[in-house]
Amino acid sequence: MSHATTTPGVQELPTPAPAAPKGSLSSRSLPRLAPLGFAVVAVALGIGIGLAAGWQSRVQWGLVSALLFLAISYVTTSVVENQRQARDRLATSLVWVCFLLAVVPLASLLWTTVSRGSERLDGYFLTHSMAGVLGAEASGGVYHALIGTLEQVGIATVISAPLGLLTAVYLVEYGKGALARAVTFFVDVMTGIPSIVAGLFILSIMLIAGLEPSGLMGALALTILMIPVVVRSTEEMLKLVPNELREASLALGIPKWRTILKVVLPTAIGGIATGVMLAVARIAGETAPIILLVFGSQLINTNPFEGAQSSLPFYIYEQYKIGEAASYDRAWAAALVLIAFVMILNLVARGIARWKAPKTGR
């Protein structure tokens, strides 16, 4: 009878069991494309339930499909894997559902605007005004409104960008005590001011001073809406500048104001420019202050300091109010021009941010 010999002090390791094939159910792991399969099954069931219940709205179908997708993901993962993985997959699925719920209306709006607006948008539409054009006629253009938007937004930017920048520099570099807290409080309050309130404020000044409607009055209301956005975005960008850069400059004997001008602002210029561009995009679509203060005009008025002007948001409101098929087409085309204008501003902001971003060495 033979006995197995073992080396003293050395323990025998258990022989590992053979691994199950990857991706099989015995490995307690769902396939990589399982979420896609869950989505397909949920959509099919949602459509079937919607048709069986007689629902005509596809929004209802989508909501039912989203709930079924969450339920199928959680139950299947609980059965195949474990409760921990099921909760993790449920959270991931919930994020994707919320993302789709946010993107689908935006994509639908963009698709509708492009499909409806592209039918009327052409060179003639961009280079002619509505002077002498009746609402039911298919002619006319948006040139006068485009000029008004560019001038009003430009004036608001020229006024609000320096004020917002200097306010942010004060809050970050110098602001301490009660005054800084008061400025921060009022900036927060201004951030939530409705556009109609800003328009009424400028309108009251117009009535007291006896001023006439003009593009400048509308630009002043837009300035009130733009300043807090510029202050907040610039403040956050200045806070991201490392304090080591400030300390190194001050250690060389450079005054603080020159440190801010030559070190802090150039470092944060990309983010500041992005914030200003986003603030411009935010005010470009405001309608209420323009209706109150600019009054609108069918003629081309290139002087923002005298006489009524139009703007793209006001033009859209004006044409849609007419109620004719031709005016609807002009309204959709003007909406497409406004969306393109805002999109160009966002692309410019991204380009400036990438251009001015700090370069890291390899």
C-alpha positions as CSV (number, residue, x, y, z in Angstrom):
1,M,0.0,0.0,0.0
2,S,1.6,3.2,-1.1
3,H,1.3,6.6,0.6
4,A,1.5,10.0,-1.1
5,T,4.4,12.0,0.2
6,T,4.1,15.7,0.8
7,T,6.8,18.2,1.6
8,P,6.6,19.4,5.2
9,G,5.2,22.9,5.6
10,V,3.7,23.0,2.1
11,Q,-0.1,22.8,1.7
12,E,-1.8,21.3,-1.3
13,L,-3.8,23.8,-3.3
14,P,-7.3,22.7,-4.5
15,T,-7.6,22.0,-8.2
16,P,-9.7,24.8,-9.7
17,A,-13.0,23.8,-11.4
18,P,-13.1,24.2,-15.2
19,A,-14.5,27.7,-16.2
20,A,-17.8,27.8,-17.8
21,P,-17.9,29.2,-21.4
22,K,-18.0,32.9,-21.4
23,G,-21.4,34.4,-22.2
24,S,-23.4,31.3,-21.3
25,L,-26.1,31.3,-18.7
26,S,-24.1,29.0,-16.5
27,S,-21.5,31.7,-16.0
28,R,-24.3,34.0,-14.6
29,S,-23.4,36.8,-17.0
30,L,-25.7,38.2,-19.6
31,P,-24.4,38.7,-23.2
32,R,-22.9,42.1,-24.1
33,L,-25.8,43.0,-26.4
34,A,-28.5,42.0,-23.9
35,P,-29.6,45.7,-23.3
36,L,-30.3,46.0,-27.1
37,G,-32.4,42.9,-27.0
38,F,-34.3,44.2,-24.0
39,A,-35.0,47.4,-25.9
40,V,-36.2,45.6,-28.9
41,V,-38.6,43.4,-26.9
42,A,-39.8,46.4,-24.9
43,V,-40.5,48.5,-28.0
44,A,-42.4,45.6,-29.6
45,L,-44.4,45.0,-26.5
46,G,-45.1,48.7,-26.1
47,I,-46.4,49.0,-29.7
48,G,-48.5,45.9,-29.2
49,I,-50.0,47.2,-26.0
50,G,-50.7,50.6,-27.6
51,L,-52.4,49.1,-30.6
52,A,-54.5,46.7,-28.4
53,A,-55.5,49.5,-26.1
54,G,-56.4,51.8,-29.1
55,W,-53.9,54.5,-28.1
56,Q,-53.3,56.9,-31.0
57,S,-50.4,58.9,-29.4
58,R,-46.9,57.5,-30.0
59,V,-45.8,59.3,-26.8
60,Q,-47.9,56.8,-24.8
61,W,-46.3,53.9,-26.7
62,G,-42.8,55.3,-25.9
63,L,-43.6,55.7,-22.2
64,V,-44.9,52.2,-22.0
65,S,-41.9,50.8,-23.8
66,A,-39.5,52.7,-21.5
67,L,-41.2,51.2,-18.4
68,L,-41.2,47.8,-19.9
69,F,-37.5,48.2,-20.8
70,L,-36.7,49.0,-17.1
71,A,-38.7,46.1,-15.8
72,I,-37.3,43.5,-18.3
73,S,-33.8,44.7,-17.6
74,Y,-34.2,44.4,-13.8
75,V,-36.0,41.1,-13.8
76,T,-33.8,39.3,-16.3
77,T,-30.6,40.5,-14.6
78,S,-31.9,39.4,-11.2
79,V,-32.7,35.9,-12.5
80,V,-29.6,35.3,-14.5
81,E,-27.0,37.2,-12.5
82,N,-27.7,38.6,-9.0
83,Q,-29.5,41.5,-7.2
84,R,-26.4,43.7,-7.2
85,Q,-25.9,43.5,-10.9
86,A,-29.7,44.0,-11.4
87,R,-29.6,47.2,-9.4
88,D,-26.6,48.4,-11.4
89,R,-28.2,47.6,-14.7
90,L,-31.5,49.3,-13.6
91,A,-29.6,52.5,-12.8
92,T,-27.8,52.4,-16.1
93,S,-31.0,51.7,-18.0
94,L,-32.7,54.6,-16.2
95,V,-30.0,57.0,-17.3
96,W,-30.4,55.9,-20.9
97,V,-34.2,56.3,-20.7
98,C,-33.8,59.8,-19.3
99,F,-31.3,60.6,-22.0
100,L,-33.7,59.5,-24.7
101,L,-36.6,61.3,-23.2
102,A,-34.5,64.5,-23.4
103,V,-33.1,63.9,-26.9
104,V,-36.2,62.7,-28.7
105,P,-38.2,66.0,-28.3
106,L,-35.2,68.0,-29.2
107,A,-34.5,65.9,-32.3
108,S,-38.2,66.1,-33.2
109,L,-38.2,69.9,-32.9
110,L,-35.0,70.2,-35.0
111,W,-36.3,67.9,-37.7
112,T,-39.7,69.7,-37.9
113,T,-38.0,73.1,-38.1
114,V,-35.5,72.0,-40.8
115,S,-38.1,70.2,-42.9
116,R,-40.7,73.0,-42.7
117,G,-38.2,75.9,-42.9
118,S,-36.0,74.6,-45.7
119,E,-39.0,74.8,-48.1
120,R,-39.0,78.6,-47.9
121,L,-35.4,79.4,-47.0
122,D,-33.4,80.7,-50.0
123,G,-31.3,83.7,-51.0
124,Y,-34.4,85.8,-51.8
125,F,-35.8,85.2,-48.3
126,L,-32.5,86.3,-46.7
127,T,-32.0,89.5,-48.7
128,H,-35.6,91.0,-48.8
129,S,-37.8,92.6,-46.2
130,M,-41.6,92.5,-45.7
131,A,-42.1,96.1,-47.1
132,G,-45.3,96.2,-49.1
133,V,-45.9,92.5,-48.8
134,L,-49.3,91.2,-47.6
135,G,-49.6,88.3,-45.2
136,A,-51.2,86.0,-47.7
137,E,-48.5,86.6,-50.4
138,A,-45.7,84.1,-50.9
139,S,-43.0,86.8,-51.3
140,G,-41.1,88.8,-48.6
141,G,-38.1,87.9,-46.5
142,V,-36.4,88.2,-43.2
143,Y,-33.6,90.6,-44.0
144,H,-34.9,93.5,-41.8
145,A,-35.4,91.1,-38.8
146,L,-31.9,89.7,-39.2
147,I,-30.4,93.1,-39.2
148,G,-32.4,94.0,-36.1
149,T,-31.3,90.9,-34.2
150,L,-27.6,91.4,-35.1
151,E,-27.7,95.1,-34.0
152,Q,-29.7,94.5,-30.8
153,V,-27.6,91.5,-29.7
154,G,-24.4,93.3,-30.6
155,I,-25.2,96.3,-28.5
156,A,-26.2,94.1,-25.6
157,T,-23.0,92.2,-25.9
158,V,-20.9,95.4,-26.0
159,I,-22.5,96.7,-22.8
160,S,-22.8,93.5,-20.8
161,A,-19.5,91.7,-21.6
162,P,-17.3,94.4,-19.9
163,L,-19.7,94.9,-17.0
164,G,-20.0,91.2,-16.4
165,L,-16.2,90.6,-16.7
166,L,-15.3,93.4,-14.3
167,T,-17.9,92.2,-11.8
168,A,-16.6,88.7,-11.9
169,V,-13.0,89.9,-11.5
170,Y,-14.1,91.9,-8.4
171,L,-15.9,88.9,-6.9
172,V,-13.1,86.5,-7.4
173,E,-10.0,88.7,-6.9
174,Y,-11.1,91.5,-4.5
175,G,-14.6,90.8,-3.2
176,K,-14.8,90.3,0.6
177,G,-17.3,91.2,3.2
178,A,-20.8,92.5,3.0
179,L,-20.5,94.2,-0.4
180,A,-19.3,91.0,-2.2
181,R,-22.1,89.0,-0.6
182,A,-24.6,91.7,-1.7
183,V,-23.3,91.7,-5.3
184,T,-23.5,87.9,-5.4
185,F,-27.0,87.9,-4.1
186,F,-28.2,90.4,-6.7
187,V,-26.5,88.5,-9.5
188,D,-28.3,85.4,-8.4
189,V,-31.6,87.3,-8.3
190,M,-31.0,88.8,-11.8
191,T,-30.3,85.3,-13.1
192,G,-33.9,84.3,-12.4
193,I,-35.6,87.5,-13.7
194,P,-38.2,86.7,-16.4
195,S,-37.6,88.5,-19.7
196,I,-40.9,90.3,-19.5
197,V,-39.9,91.9,-16.2
198,A,-36.7,93.3,-17.8
199,G,-38.8,94.6,-20.6
200,L,-41.3,96.3,-18.2
201,F,-38.4,97.9,-16.3
202,I,-36.9,99.5,-19.5
203,L,-40.5,100.4,-20.6
204,S,-41.0,102.3,-17.3
205,I,-37.8,104.3,-17.9
206,M,-39.0,105.0,-21.5
207,L,-42.3,106.4,-20.2
208,I,-40.6,108.6,-17.5
209,A,-37.9,109.9,-19.9
210,G,-40.3,110.3,-22.9
211,L,-38.2,108.0,-25.1
212,E,-39.4,106.4,-28.3
213,P,-39.3,102.7,-29.1
214,S,-36.0,101.7,-30.8
215,G,-33.6,98.9,-31.1
216,L,-31.5,100.4,-28.3
217,M,-34.3,100.0,-25.8
218,G,-34.6,96.4,-26.7
219,A,-30.8,95.9,-26.4
220,L,-30.9,97.4,-22.9
221,A,-33.5,94.9,-21.8
222,L,-31.4,92.1,-23.3
223,T,-28.4,93.5,-21.4
224,I,-30.2,93.0,-18.1
225,L,-30.7,89.4,-19.0
226,M,-27.2,88.8,-20.3
227,I,-25.1,90.4,-17.5
228,P,-25.8,87.7,-14.8
229,V,-25.0,84.9,-17.2
230,V,-21.6,86.5,-18.1
231,V,-20.8,87.2,-14.5
232,R,-21.5,83.6,-13.4
233,S,-19.6,81.9,-16.3
234,T,-16.6,84.3,-16.0
235,E,-16.5,83.8,-12.2
236,E,-16.3,80.1,-12.6
237,M,-13.6,80.4,-15.2
238,L,-11.5,82.7,-13.0
239,K,-11.8,80.3,-10.0
240,L,-10.3,77.5,-12.2
241,V,-7.1,79.5,-12.7
242,P,-4.5,77.9,-10.3
243,N,-3.4,80.1,-7.4
244,E,0.2,79.1,-8.0
245,L,0.2,81.3,-11.1
246,R,-1.0,84.3,-9.1
247,E,1.5,83.7,-6.3
248,A,4.4,83.3,-8.8
249,S,3.6,86.6,-10.4
250,L,3.2,88.4,-7.1
251,A,6.5,86.9,-5.9
252,L,8.2,88.6,-8.8
253,G,7.0,92.0,-7.6
254,I,4.3,92.4,-10.2
255,P,1.3,94.4,-8.9
256,K,-2.0,92.6,-8.5
257,W,-3.9,94.5,-11.2
258,R,-1.1,93.6,-13.7
259,T,-1.2,90.0,-12.5
260,I,-4.9,89.8,-13.3
261,L,-4.4,91.5,-16.6
262,K,-1.4,89.6,-17.8
263,V,-1.8,86.2,-16.1
264,V,-5.3,85.4,-14.8
265,L,-7.4,86.7,-17.7
266,P,-5.2,85.3,-20.5
267,T,-5.3,81.9,-18.8
268,A,-9.1,82.0,-18.5
269,I,-9.9,83.8,-21.8
270,G,-11.1,80.6,-23.6
271,G,-13.8,79.9,-20.9
272,I,-14.7,83.6,-20.7
273,A,-15.3,83.8,-24.4
274,T,-17.3,80.6,-24.3
275,G,-19.5,82.0,-21.5
276,V,-20.1,85.3,-23.4
277,M,-21.1,83.4,-26.6
278,L,-23.5,81.2,-24.6
279,A,-25.0,84.3,-23.0
280,V,-25.5,85.8,-26.5
281,A,-27.2,82.6,-27.7
282,R,-29.4,82.8,-24.6
283,I,-30.7,86.3,-25.4
284,A,-30.9,85.9,-29.2
285,G,-34.3,84.2,-28.9
286,E,-36.0,86.6,-26.4
287,T,-39.3,87.9,-27.7
288,A,-41.2,89.7,-24.9
289,P,-38.8,92.6,-24.4
290,I,-38.7,93.2,-28.2
291,I,-42.5,93.3,-28.4
292,L,-42.6,95.8,-25.6
293,L,-39.7,98.1,-26.6
294,V,-39.0,97.7,-30.3
295,F,-42.5,97.4,-31.6
296,G,-41.5,95.7,-34.9
297,S,-41.3,97.1,-38.4
298,Q,-41.8,95.8,-41.9
299,L,-39.1,98.1,-43.2
300,I,-35.4,97.9,-43.1
301,N,-34.1,100.1,-40.3
302,T,-30.3,100.0,-39.8
303,N,-30.3,102.7,-37.1
304,P,-30.9,101.0,-33.7
305,F,-31.1,104.4,-32.0
306,E,-34.1,105.7,-33.7
307,G,-37.4,104.2,-34.9
308,A,-39.0,100.8,-34.6
309,Q,-37.1,97.7,-35.6
310,S,-37.8,94.0,-36.0
311,S,-36.0,90.9,-34.8
312,L,-36.0,87.2,-35.7
313,P,-38.1,86.2,-32.6
314,F,-40.6,89.1,-33.2
315,Y,-40.8,88.2,-36.9
316,I,-41.6,84.6,-36.1
317,Y,-44.4,85.7,-33.7
318,E,-45.7,88.3,-36.2
319,Q,-45.9,85.9,-39.1
320,Y,-47.4,83.1,-37.1
321,K,-50.1,85.5,-35.8
322,I,-51.2,86.3,-39.4
323,G,-52.5,82.8,-39.8
324,E,-52.0,82.4,-43.6
325,A,-50.2,79.4,-45.2
326,A,-47.5,81.7,-46.7
327,S,-46.9,83.4,-43.3
328,Y,-46.6,80.0,-41.6
329,D,-43.9,79.1,-44.1
330,R,-42.0,82.4,-43.4
331,A,-42.3,81.8,-39.7
332,W,-40.7,78.3,-40.0
333,A,-38.0,79.6,-42.3
334,A,-37.2,82.4,-39.8
335,A,-37.1,79.9,-37.0
336,L,-34.6,77.9,-39.0
337,V,-32.5,81.0,-39.4
338,L,-32.6,81.7,-35.7
339,I,-31.5,78.1,-34.9
340,A,-28.7,78.4,-37.4
341,F,-27.6,81.7,-35.8
342,V,-27.5,80.2,-32.3
343,M,-25.7,77.1,-33.6
344,I,-23.1,79.2,-35.3
345,L,-22.5,81.0,-32.0
346,N,-22.1,77.8,-30.1
347,L,-19.6,76.5,-32.7
348,V,-17.7,79.7,-32.4
349,A,-17.6,79.4,-28.6
350,R,-16.3,75.8,-28.9
351,G,-13.7,76.9,-31.4
352,I,-12.5,79.7,-29.2
353,A,-12.4,77.4,-26.1
354,R,-10.3,74.9,-28.0
355,W,-8.0,77.5,-29.5
356,K,-7.4,79.2,-26.2
357,A,-7.2,76.0,-24.1
358,P,-3.9,75.6,-22.2
359,K,-1.4,73.5,-24.2
360,T,0.0,70.6,-22.4
361,G,3.5,69.3,-23.3
362,R,4.0,65.8,-24.4
